Amino acid sequence: MSQSPPDLTGLRILVTGAAGGLGRAVAEAVHAAGADLVLTTRTPESRSAAAAGLDLGPRVVTAVADVTDDAELAAAVKLATDRLGGIDVLVNNAGVTGPAGPVWESDPAQWQRAMDVNLGGTLAACRAVLPGMIERGRGRVVTISSHAGHTRWPYVSAYSVSKAAVNKLTENLAIELLPHDIAAFSYHPGLLDIGIGAAPAHEAENPWQRRIDTWLASQRRAGRYTDVPTALGNLLRLLSGEADALTGRYLTYEDDLTALIAAATGPA
């Protein structure tokens, strides 16, 4: 059963990696739902892309902040605090796929880069944002994860392992944040025809990447991709605070949040 998007008016939401793909889609959706936005991107050029088409009034703050750069993240959070008064919700979206191929053939620098961005960047953004949330005694953190982290994705091991680590980080973080009334989730939006799931513009030179592209194309033809509104449905509900009773969980676009919340909260 479809459900109207939640009203996010008054929430100040920071989205990392907001220049394109899912990050851009999240930014547009939460902006339309009334939230104040903080958008971080890795370069000045991608910052312009993130801002394109949005009403750049006092409700939108953009900043260049690579999630692997603590100083840039701190500057972005300070800017958001100065302009908006703080951050209520962090969406850890920035990520990379890493190298394609067997573990023993993968470029170790590329493999480590995926860990640094996907896991290290999530940790760094949490460290930058959480002290303010803790001081205010409220907030939530939603980290974009993947089914690859919940199960496995052979030949894309760095991505799979880093997302699995993100899921475990979320579980631990949720317990540590309980005394501060802050919820934490990891969220799988499904296979999307934007970002890493988009059809490649050119055939990859790497035979392992070609194999992955072929598999993704087969999933697309079989109708196993998720449309963006469906992917965003449960995500927006998590951002709203409706599902805070489920803190610590790995959740997906397919989950029946209403039933899960009812089971977690019990009879009224």
Backbone as CSV, one residue per row, in Angstrom:
resi,resn,N_x,N_y,N_z,CA_x,CA_y,CA_z,C_x,C_y,C_z
1,MET,0.854,-1.193,0.000,0.000,0.000,0.000,0.887,1.239,0.000
2,SER,0.648,2.147,-0.937,1.450,3.364,-1.013,1.111,4.281,0.149
3,GLN,2.056,5.115,0.496,1.896,6.003,1.631,2.430,7.374,1.259
4,SER,1.743,8.421,1.715,2.200,9.763,1.400,3.551,10.017,2.056
5,PRO,4.430,10.764,1.380,5.738,11.066,1.977,5.560,11.822,3.286
6,PRO,6.401,11.572,4.272,6.285,12.286,5.543,6.652,13.748,5.400
7,ASP,6.129,14.552,6.281,6.469,15.968,6.330,7.778,16.121,7.106
8,LEU,8.799,16.640,6.460,10.101,16.800,7.103,10.384,18.253,7.468
9,THR,9.354,19.074,7.472,9.527,20.491,7.790,10.178,20.670,9.158
10,GLY,11.211,21.509,9.194,11.899,21.804,10.441,13.116,20.952,10.687
11,LEU,13.251,19.827,9.978,14.437,18.996,10.136,15.592,19.545,9.304
12,ARG,16.789,19.496,9.881,17.999,19.934,9.188,18.788,18.678,8.844
13,ILE,18.865,18.376,7.546,19.382,17.088,7.086,20.650,17.288,6.267
14,LEU,21.716,16.615,6.668,22.975,16.641,5.928,23.078,15.375,5.081
15,VAL,23.324,15.556,3.789,23.486,14.442,2.852,24.895,14.508,2.277
16,THR,25.688,13.457,2.483,27.024,13.423,1.894,26.940,12.810,0.492
17,GLY,27.904,13.176,-0.361,27.903,12.652,-1.727,26.648,13.029,-2.479
18,ALA,26.283,14.323,-2.422,24.971,14.756,-2.912,24.971,15.244,-4.349
19,ALA,26.070,15.089,-5.083,26.140,15.664,-6.425,25.310,14.901,-7.450
20,GLY,25.165,13.602,-7.277,24.452,12.817,-8.274,23.954,11.517,-7.678
21,GLY,23.392,10.663,-8.534,22.933,9.363,-8.090,21.899,9.453,-6.980
22,LEU,21.975,8.520,-6.037,21.010,8.484,-4.948,21.103,9.734,-4.081
23,GLY,22.317,10.254,-3.859,22.464,11.448,-3.035,21.665,12.611,-3.558
24,ARG,21.714,12.815,-4.864,20.946,13.892,-5.486,19.443,13.633,-5.341
25,ALA,19.024,12.371,-5.544,17.609,12.032,-5.413,17.116,12.260,-3.987
26,VAL,17.931,11.899,-3.004,17.565,12.136,-1.607,17.444,13.630,-1.341
27,ALA,18.404,14.408,-1.834,18.380,15.856,-1.621,17.096,16.465,-2.174
28,GLU,16.727,16.084,-3.380,15.511,16.632,-3.990,14.272,16.237,-3.195
29,ALA,14.222,14.976,-2.737,13.038,14.490,-2.032,12.874,15.160,-0.676
30,VAL,13.955,15.274,0.085,13.826,15.870,1.418,13.596,17.372,1.322
31,HIS,14.143,17.989,0.278,13.892,19.419,0.059,12.409,19.637,-0.226
32,ALA,11.830,18.778,-1.092,10.405,18.886,-1.418,9.527,18.616,-0.204
33,ALA,10.038,17.793,0.734,9.268,17.447,1.932,9.421,18.471,3.047
34,GLY,10.152,19.553,2.778,10.211,20.673,3.720,11.454,20.773,4.566
35,ALA,12.406,19.864,4.399,13.597,19.890,5.249,14.564,20.985,4.835
36,ASP,15.348,21.455,5.784,16.510,22.280,5.499,17.646,21.339,5.118
37,LEU,18.467,21.750,4.154,19.452,20.845,3.580,20.878,21.323,3.778
38,VAL,21.758,20.361,4.054,23.200,20.580,3.983,23.725,19.520,3.024
39,LEU,24.295,19.952,1.914,24.766,19.040,0.880,26.278,19.121,0.797
40,THR,26.954,17.988,0.954,28.399,17.981,0.803,28.784,17.189,-0.440
41,THR,29.813,17.684,-1.122,30.340,17.023,-2.311,31.857,17.089,-2.251
42,ARG,32.504,16.318,-3.118,33.955,16.181,-3.025,34.705,17.314,-3.695
43,THR,34.125,17.955,-4.696,34.823,18.993,-5.463,33.929,20.207,-5.658
44,PRO,34.520,21.366,-5.984,33.693,22.544,-6.285,32.756,22.307,-7.462
45,GLU,33.211,21.550,-8.472,32.371,21.274,-9.635,31.158,20.442,-9.243
46,SER,31.378,19.432,-8.407,30.247,18.608,-7.977,29.346,19.372,-7.010
47,ARG,29.906,20.335,-6.309,29.075,21.194,-5.455,28.069,21.953,-6.307
48,SER,28.494,22.464,-7.447,27.580,23.171,-8.345,26.495,22.238,-8.856
49,ALA,26.873,20.983,-9.158,25.899,20.002,-9.634,24.866,19.693,-8.556
50,ALA,25.307,19.612,-7.315,24.389,19.314,-6.211,23.365,20.424,-6.026
51,ALA,23.798,21.659,-6.243,22.921,22.808,-6.020,21.982,23.067,-7.183
52,ALA,22.307,22.552,-8.372,21.533,22.859,-9.574,20.070,22.455,-9.413
53,GLY,19.184,23.399,-9.696,17.762,23.105,-9.673,17.106,23.212,-8.316
54,LEU,17.881,23.429,-7.256,17.295,23.588,-5.927,17.162,25.067,-5.595
55,ASP,16.184,25.380,-4.785,15.994,26.751,-4.324,17.092,27.076,-3.315
56,LEU,18.103,27.826,-3.755,19.248,28.085,-2.885,18.982,29.263,-1.957
57,GLY,17.895,29.170,-1.224,17.603,30.161,-0.211,18.257,29.754,1.093
58,PRO,17.789,30.301,2.196,18.393,29.994,3.494,18.215,28.536,3.914
59,ARG,17.360,27.794,3.206,17.107,26.396,3.574,18.135,25.432,3.003
60,VAL,19.045,25.897,2.164,20.015,25.000,1.532,21.428,25.521,1.732
61,VAL,22.280,24.668,2.304,23.700,24.977,2.490,24.496,23.955,1.696
62,THR,25.447,24.404,0.885,26.316,23.475,0.157,27.753,23.683,0.602
63,ALA,28.510,22.603,0.612,29.902,22.681,1.060,30.730,21.612,0.367
64,VAL,31.971,21.950,0.074,32.920,20.967,-0.439,33.525,20.252,0.766
65,ALA,33.302,18.954,0.841,33.822,18.182,1.970,33.981,16.733,1.555
66,ASP,35.198,16.339,1.266,35.515,14.933,1.030,35.359,14.205,2.357
67,VAL,34.623,13.105,2.358,34.368,12.412,3.626,35.620,11.785,4.224
68,THR,36.703,11.750,3.472,37.957,11.250,4.042,38.812,12.381,4.604
69,ASP,38.287,13.604,4.580,39.039,14.773,5.054,38.347,15.342,6.294
70,ASP,38.910,15.091,7.468,38.285,15.524,8.719,38.118,17.037,8.787
71,ALA,39.107,17.780,8.296,39.047,19.239,8.368,37.918,19.784,7.496
72,GLU,37.756,19.223,6.307,36.675,19.684,5.427,35.309,19.341,6.019
73,LEU,35.180,18.163,6.615,33.914,17.803,7.256,33.598,18.735,8.418
74,ALA,34.611,19.035,9.224,34.406,19.943,10.360,33.966,21.313,9.885
75,ALA,34.562,21.785,8.791,34.193,23.092,8.247,32.751,23.078,7.735
76,ALA,32.338,21.987,7.106,30.974,21.885,6.608,29.967,21.879,7.751
77,VAL,30.273,21.155,8.818,29.376,21.117,9.975,29.300,22.480,10.641
78,LYS,30.423,23.181,10.736,30.414,24.531,11.315,29.567,25.471,10.474
79,LEU,29.715,25.366,9.143,28.910,26.209,8.257,27.429,25.926,8.452
80,ALA,27.074,24.644,8.542,25.682,24.271,8.751,25.164,24.782,10.093
81,THR,26.001,24.709,11.111,25.605,25.183,12.439,25.415,26.692,12.438
82,ASP,26.325,27.393,11.776,26.211,28.854,11.703,24.980,29.283,10.927
83,ARG,24.688,28.577,9.838,23.589,28.980,8.956,22.227,28.461,9.419
84,LEU,22.198,27.217,9.908,20.918,26.576,10.215,20.710,26.303,11.697
85,GLY,21.777,26.392,12.484,21.662,26.134,13.910,22.038,24.718,14.315
86,GLY,22.348,23.864,13.358,22.750,22.503,13.692,22.272,21.515,12.657
87,ILE,22.482,20.241,12.939,22.071,19.148,12.051,21.273,18.146,12.868
88,ASP,20.088,17.814,12.385,19.231,16.853,13.073,19.394,15.433,12.541
89,VAL,19.685,15.321,11.240,19.758,14.013,10.594,20.972,13.977,9.670
90,LEU,21.757,12.913,9.781,22.890,12.688,8.885,22.559,11.525,7.960
91,VAL,22.680,11.760,6.657,22.537,10.694,5.666,23.917,10.413,5.079
92,ASN,24.503,9.301,5.481,25.805,8.888,4.954,25.591,8.204,3.615
93,ASN,25.739,8.976,2.542,25.493,8.453,1.204,26.765,8.302,0.383
94,ALA,27.792,9.112,0.645,29.007,9.083,-0.167,29.615,7.688,-0.176
95,GLY,30.007,7.220,-1.359,30.595,5.893,-1.441,31.186,5.619,-2.815
96,VAL,32.001,4.590,-2.889,32.596,4.140,-4.146,32.479,2.626,-4.224
97,THR,32.549,2.084,-5.437,32.404,0.636,-5.594,33.709,-0.103,-5.349
98,GLY,34.830,0.542,-5.600,36.099,-0.152,-5.446,36.432,-0.987,-6.669
99,PRO,37.525,-1.739,-6.614,37.984,-2.501,-7.781,37.129,-3.725,-8.046
100,ALA,37.120,-4.141,-9.323,36.412,-5.351,-9.721,37.419,-6.457,-10.009
101,GLY,37.154,-7.640,-9.455,38.035,-8.772,-9.701,38.268,-9.571,-8.444
102,PRO,38.938,-10.727,-8.551,39.244,-11.535,-7.367,40.088,-10.746,-6.371
103,VAL,39.938,-11.054,-5.117,40.664,-10.345,-4.065,42.162,-10.323,-4.337
104,TRP,42.710,-11.466,-4.745,44.160,-11.564,-4.894,44.695,-10.837,-6.135
105,GLU,43.781,-10.426,-7.038,44.201,-9.667,-8.206,43.876,-8.184,-8.094
106,SER,43.101,-7.796,-7.086,42.654,-6.415,-6.959,43.802,-5.493,-6.561
107,ASP,43.776,-4.301,-7.097,44.749,-3.277,-6.727,44.558,-2.962,-5.244
108,PRO,45.573,-3.197,-4.411,45.392,-2.979,-2.970,45.084,-1.527,-2.620
109,ALA,45.606,-0.584,-3.395,45.326,0.830,-3.119,43.856,1.146,-3.397
110,GLN,43.313,0.594,-4.490,41.895,0.813,-4.798,41.008,0.112,-3.769
111,TRP,41.423,-1.074,-3.352,40.656,-1.818,-2.345,40.590,-1.009,-1.046
112,GLN,41.743,-0.469,-0.637,41.793,0.317,0.596,41.018,1.620,0.454
113,ARG,41.047,2.211,-0.733,40.294,3.444,-0.970,38.799,3.218,-0.728
114,ALA,38.285,2.073,-1.182,36.873,1.768,-0.948,36.579,1.666,0.545
115,MET,37.472,1.054,1.289,37.292,0.980,2.735,37.367,2.366,3.365
116,ASP,38.297,3.180,2.893,38.477,4.516,3.455,37.248,5.393,3.235
117,VAL,36.648,5.284,2.051,35.479,6.117,1.743,34.215,5.542,2.376
118,ASN,33.935,4.275,2.118,32.656,3.700,2.531,32.542,3.517,4.041
119,LEU,33.583,2.997,4.653,33.571,2.823,6.108,34.200,4.022,6.812
120,GLY,35.410,4.384,6.399,36.088,5.509,7.049,35.332,6.808,6.901
121,GLY,34.748,7.044,5.718,33.980,8.270,5.509,32.722,8.319,6.346
122,THR,32.068,7.173,6.493,30.893,7.105,7.368,31.280,7.417,8.811
123,LEU,32.358,6.814,9.255,32.831,7.066,10.615,33.198,8.530,10.805
124,ALA,33.910,9.107,9.825,34.342,10.505,9.943,33.151,11.457,9.987
125,ALA,32.146,11.201,9.153,30.963,12.061,9.164,30.216,11.942,10.491
126,CYS,30.131,10.737,11.020,29.493,10.551,12.333,30.251,11.319,13.418
127,ARG,31.565,11.226,13.395,32.373,11.917,14.399,32.219,13.431,14.287
128,ALA,32.006,13.937,13.076,31.845,15.377,12.887,30.476,15.871,13.349
129,VAL,29.450,15.048,13.147,28.074,15.494,13.374,27.536,15.122,14.756
130,LEU,27.924,13.959,15.267,27.290,13.446,16.486,27.479,14.315,17.729
131,PRO,28.635,14.966,17.947,28.728,15.796,19.157,27.628,16.854,19.254
132,GLY,27.268,17.464,18.118,26.185,18.447,18.141,24.850,17.810,18.450
133,MET,24.584,16.648,17.870,23.337,15.943,18.159,23.263,15.554,19.631
134,ILE,24.374,15.057,20.153,24.412,14.647,21.561,24.166,15.846,22.472
135,GLU,24.744,16.974,22.127,24.540,18.187,22.938,23.068,18.591,22.955
136,ARG,22.383,18.424,21.800,20.971,18.798,21.720,20.050,17.684,22.220
137,GLY,20.593,16.464,22.363,19.810,15.351,22.900,18.798,14.770,21.937
138,ARG,19.103,14.825,20.638,18.202,14.230,19.647,18.931,14.125,18.305
139,GLY,18.383,13.273,17.435,18.941,13.148,16.096,18.862,11.733,15.583
140,ARG,19.291,11.544,14.348,19.380,10.193,13.787,20.409,10.181,12.666
141,VAL,20.937,8.980,12.450,21.950,8.742,11.425,21.449,7.600,10.541
142,VAL,21.383,7.849,9.239,20.981,6.813,8.288,22.120,6.644,7.292
143,THR,22.672,5.446,7.237,23.797,5.159,6.355,23.339,4.263,5.215
144,ILE,23.590,4.719,3.989,23.199,3.928,2.830,24.095,2.695,2.745
145,SER,23.455,1.540,2.766,24.174,0.278,2.709,23.792,-0.462,1.436
146,SER,23.887,-1.769,1.458,23.631,-2.559,0.260,23.374,-3.999,0.656
147,HIS,22.621,-4.693,-0.184,22.454,-6.133,0.016,23.804,-6.839,-0.056
148,ALA,24.744,-6.237,-0.784,26.092,-6.808,-0.885,26.792,-6.847,0.464
149,GLY,26.425,-5.955,1.372,26.993,-5.966,2.712,26.244,-6.884,3.652
150,HIS,25.021,-7.222,3.287,24.198,-8.110,4.108,24.469,-9.572,3.770
151,THR,24.926,-9.809,2.528,25.227,-11.180,2.110,26.641,-11.233,1.542
152,ARG,26.843,-11.074,0.230,28.185,-11.024,-0.368,28.043,-10.583,-1.813
153,TRP,29.122,-10.107,-2.400,29.145,-9.756,-3.816,30.520,-10.136,-4.353
154,PRO,30.700,-11.373,-4.773,32.009,-11.805,-5.269,32.497,-10.936,-6.410
155,TYR,33.788,-10.700,-6.425,34.487,-9.883,-7.419,34.244,-8.383,-7.229
156,VAL,33.480,-8.027,-6.208,33.370,-6.622,-5.790,33.574,-6.617,-4.271
157,SER,34.638,-7.283,-3.851,34.830,-7.589,-2.434,35.003,-6.362,-1.566
158,ALA,35.718,-5.354,-2.040,35.948,-4.170,-1.210,34.630,-3.475,-0.888
159,TYR,33.760,-3.396,-1.875,32.443,-2.793,-1.657,31.633,-3.624,-0.664
160,SER,31.600,-4.932,-0.883,30.823,-5.813,-0.025,31.321,-5.771,1.415
161,VAL,32.630,-5.877,1.594,33.202,-5.895,2.946,32.990,-4.557,3.638
162,SER,33.164,-3.461,2.913,32.996,-2.146,3.541,31.550,-1.909,3.946
163,LYS,30.598,-2.374,3.130,29.193,-2.208,3.491,28.804,-3.123,4.663
164,ALA,29.399,-4.304,4.724,29.160,-5.173,5.879,29.672,-4.505,7.148
165,ALA,30.830,-3.852,7.043,31.384,-3.145,8.201,30.497,-1.972,8.598
166,VAL,29.920,-1.304,7.619,28.997,-0.202,7.907,27.777,-0.717,8.677
167,ASN,27.266,-1.880,8.277,26.121,-2.458,8.992,26.473,-2.748,10.454
168,LYS,27.662,-3.290,10.668,28.077,-3.609,12.039,28.351,-2.331,12.832
169,LEU,28.910,-1.322,12.174,29.116,-0.029,12.834,27.768,0.529,13.305
170,THR,26.763,0.424,12.455,25.429,0.921,12.811,24.886,0.219,14.052
171,GLU,25.049,-1.102,14.108,24.554,-1.858,15.260,25.206,-1.382,16.560
172,ASN,26.511,-1.186,16.521,27.226,-0.737,17.717,26.891,0.703,18.064
173,LEU,26.840,1.544,17.038,26.552,2.960,17.243,25.179,3.155,17.886
174,ALA,24.212,2.367,17.438,22.851,2.520,17.969,22.813,2.301,19.474
175,ILE,23.535,1.299,19.963,23.562,1.030,21.403,24.237,2.186,22.144
176,GLU,25.356,2.673,21.607,26.084,3.754,22.260,25.263,5.053,22.296
177,LEU,24.372,5.224,21.308,23.601,6.467,21.210,22.258,6.420,21.933
178,LEU,21.866,5.254,22.437,20.576,5.152,23.117,20.408,6.165,24.252
179,PRO,21.431,6.373,25.102,21.244,7.336,26.200,21.063,8.774,25.721
180,HIS,21.370,9.034,24.439,21.298,10.397,23.914,20.084,10.615,23.017
181,ASP,19.194,9.623,22.949,17.972,9.726,22.143,18.294,9.962,20.668
182,ILE,19.315,9.257,20.182,19.712,9.345,18.783,19.623,7.950,18.176
183,ALA,18.947,7.846,17.035,18.764,6.558,16.373,19.766,6.410,15.234
184,ALA,20.082,5.171,14.882,21.005,4.895,13.786,20.496,3.698,12.988
185,PHE,20.561,3.814,11.672,20.093,2.758,10.782,21.071,2.584,9.626
186,SER,21.120,1.383,9.060,21.712,1.196,7.737,20.569,0.809,6.808
187,TYR,20.637,1.297,5.576,19.475,1.186,4.684,19.896,0.769,3.278
188,HIS,19.250,-0.268,2.783,19.469,-0.757,1.415,18.336,-0.266,0.519
189,PRO,18.633,0.605,-0.472,17.576,1.158,-1.317,17.211,0.306,-2.515
190,GLY,17.912,-0.808,-2.731,17.671,-1.627,-3.909,18.614,-1.270,-5.045
191,LEU,18.518,-2.014,-6.136,19.291,-1.715,-7.340,18.608,-0.572,-8.075
192,LEU,19.342,0.492,-8.315,18.778,1.683,-8.937,19.479,1.981,-10.254
193,ASP,18.734,2.573,-11.182,19.318,2.929,-12.473,19.977,4.303,-12.411
194,ILE,20.479,4.646,-11.256,21.256,5.867,-11.048,22.469,5.465,-10.210
195,GLY,23.507,6.270,-10.228,24.677,5.955,-9.426,25.366,4.698,-9.931
196,ILE,25.785,3.822,-9.010,26.593,2.672,-9.386,25.811,1.648,-10.197
197,GLY,24.495,1.674,-10.142,23.700,0.710,-10.890,23.318,1.164,-12.277
198,ALA,23.699,2.387,-12.651,23.324,2.921,-13.956,24.015,2.153,-15.079
199,ALA,23.367,2.105,-16.225,23.949,1.429,-17.380,25.237,2.151,-17.786
200,PRO,26.324,1.412,-18.032,27.592,2.050,-18.386,27.523,2.710,-19.750
201,ALA,28.209,3.833,-19.888,28.228,4.540,-21.165,29.102,3.814,-22.183
202,HIS,30.133,3.119,-21.702,31.056,2.413,-22.582,31.381,1.048,-21.984
203,GLU,31.796,0.133,-22.825,32.199,-1.188,-22.352,33.477,-1.079,-21.544
204,ALA,33.501,-1.710,-20.388,34.664,-1.647,-19.509,35.824,-2.446,-20.089
205,GLU,37.044,-1.977,-19.858,38.232,-2.718,-20.279,38.495,-3.911,-19.355
206,ASN,38.217,-3.728,-18.089,38.428,-4.784,-17.106,37.412,-5.909,-17.347
207,PRO,37.859,-7.150,-17.615,36.912,-8.240,-17.884,35.994,-8.537,-16.704
208,TRP,36.474,-8.327,-15.490,35.635,-8.552,-14.317,34.545,-7.492,-14.225
209,GLN,34.879,-6.252,-14.579,33.861,-5.202,-14.584,32.834,-5.471,-15.678
210,ARG,33.292,-5.993,-16.831,32.335,-6.343,-17.892,31.375,-7.425,-17.404
211,ARG,31.912,-8.363,-16.639,31.067,-9.430,-16.088,30.014,-8.847,-15.144
212,ILE,30.416,-7.894,-14.318,29.475,-7.250,-13.391,28.440,-6.442,-14.165
213,ASP,28.885,-5.698,-15.182,27.961,-4.907,-15.999,26.938,-5.803,-16.686
214,THR,27.383,-6.980,-17.142,26.471,-7.934,-17.779,25.428,-8.431,-16.788
215,TRP,25.873,-8.712,-15.559,24.923,-9.158,-14.534,23.911,-8.058,-14.212
216,LEU,24.390,-6.821,-14.072,23.476,-5.720,-13.783,22.463,-5.544,-14.914
217,ALA,22.919,-5.686,-16.147,22.003,-5.567,-17.287,20.943,-6.667,-17.248
218,SER,21.333,-7.863,-16.826,20.364,-8.960,-16.728,19.321,-8.684,-15.651
219,GLN,19.758,-8.081,-14.551,18.823,-7.717,-13.483,17.858,-6.628,-13.940
220,ARG,18.371,-5.711,-14.733,17.529,-4.638,-15.260,16.464,-5.209,-16.196
221,ARG,16.890,-6.109,-17.095,15.939,-6.706,-18.042,14.894,-7.558,-17.325
222,ALA,15.306,-8.178,-16.224,14.387,-9.043,-15.475,13.443,-8.259,-14.563
223,GLY,13.567,-6.947,-14.561,12.680,-6.123,-13.745,13.023,-6.118,-12.275
224,ARG,14.293,-6.407,-11.956,14.691,-6.474,-10.551,15.275,-5.166,-10.036
225,TYR,15.254,-4.148,-10.859,15.669,-2.827,-10.393,14.520,-2.167,-9.631
226,THR,14.864,-1.243,-8.759,13.884,-0.521,-7.958,13.721,0.885,-8.518
227,ASP,12.489,1.342,-8.664,12.313,2.721,-9.101,12.647,3.648,-7.940
228,VAL,13.079,4.861,-8.270,13.582,5.779,-7.251,12.521,6.114,-6.192
229,PRO,11.273,6.428,-6.553,10.281,6.716,-5.504,10.113,5.574,-4.510
230,THR,10.149,4.329,-4.995,10.048,3.187,-4.088,11.263,3.109,-3.173
231,ALA,12.432,3.337,-3.747,13.665,3.309,-2.951,13.640,4.357,-1.854
232,LEU,13.043,5.508,-2.163,13.026,6.606,-1.200,11.913,6.493,-0.174
233,GLY,10.909,5.662,-0.425,9.749,5.600,0.464,10.107,5.329,1.908
234,ASN,10.716,4.188,2.181,11.083,3.848,3.552,12.202,4.737,4.071
235,LEU,13.079,5.185,3.194,14.168,6.058,3.630,13.622,7.346,4.227
236,LEU,12.655,7.956,3.567,12.078,9.198,4.089,11.389,8.966,5.430
237,ARG,10.794,7.811,5.606,10.160,7.502,6.887,11.208,7.370,7.992
238,LEU,12.364,6.799,7.657,13.447,6.726,8.643,13.937,8.123,9.002
239,LEU,14.079,8.977,8.012,14.568,10.332,8.264,13.601,11.115,9.140
240,SER,12.314,10.823,9.027,11.301,11.578,9.765,11.302,11.284,11.258
241,GLY,11.852,10.129,11.640,11.821,9.724,13.044,10.725,8.744,13.367
242,GLU,9.897,8.429,12.379,8.769,7.519,12.602,9.230,6.151,13.092
243,ALA,10.409,5.719,12.633,10.861,4.354,12.923,11.991,4.302,13.933
244,ASP,12.135,5.319,14.764,13.255,5.346,15.712,13.280,4.153,16.659
245,ALA,12.126,3.524,16.867,12.084,2.333,17.726,12.869,1.170,17.127
246,LEU,13.188,1.248,15.839,13.932,0.183,15.161,15.430,0.473,15.100
247,THR,15.898,1.404,15.902,17.296,1.812,15.849,18.249,0.615,15.894
248,GLY,19.303,0.703,15.093,20.309,-0.332,15.032,20.110,-1.345,13.924
249,ARG,18.987,-1.277,13.244,18.671,-2.313,12.260,19.172,-1.975,10.858
250,TYR,19.398,-3.049,10.094,19.580,-2.980,8.652,18.190,-3.099,8.043
251,LEU,17.757,-2.074,7.321,16.418,-2.047,6.749,16.510,-1.847,5.247
252,THR,15.436,-2.201,4.534,15.452,-2.121,3.081,14.173,-1.462,2.567
253,TYR,14.193,-1.163,1.275,13.030,-0.564,0.614,11.836,-1.516,0.625
254,GLU,12.066,-2.811,0.780,10.994,-3.807,0.746,10.335,-4.030,2.103
255,ASP,10.963,-3.583,3.176,10.448,-3.883,4.507,9.099,-3.222,4.773
256,ASP,8.252,-3.914,5.500,6.985,-3.348,5.961,7.274,-2.605,7.263
257,LEU,7.624,-1.342,7.146,8.010,-0.575,8.334,6.869,-0.472,9.332
258,THR,5.650,-0.345,8.832,4.514,-0.207,9.745,4.420,-1.436,10.650
259,ALA,4.568,-2.632,10.075,4.488,-3.855,10.869,5.672,-3.975,11.797
260,LEU,6.862,-3.622,11.320,8.056,-3.710,12.160,7.969,-2.752,13.338
261,ILE,7.467,-1.553,13.101,7.333,-0.571,14.191,6.312,-1.070,15.218
262,ALA,5.217,-1.603,14.727,4.181,-2.113,15.630,4.727,-3.252,16.497
263,ALA,5.506,-4.131,15.883,6.073,-5.251,16.633,7.081,-4.766,17.675
264,ALA,7.829,-3.688,17.335,8.855,-3.188,18.252,8.263,-2.379,19.402
265,THR,7.139,-1.722,19.159,6.587,-0.824,20.177,5.490,-1.488,21.005
266,GLY,4.875,-2.550,20.475,3.833,-3.238,21.211,2.524,-2.475,21.208
267,PRO,1.527,-2.964,21.939,0.215,-2.311,21.980,0.332,-0.902,22.550
268,ALA,-0.493,-0.021,22.037,-0.498,1.365,22.539,-1.001,1.395,23.972
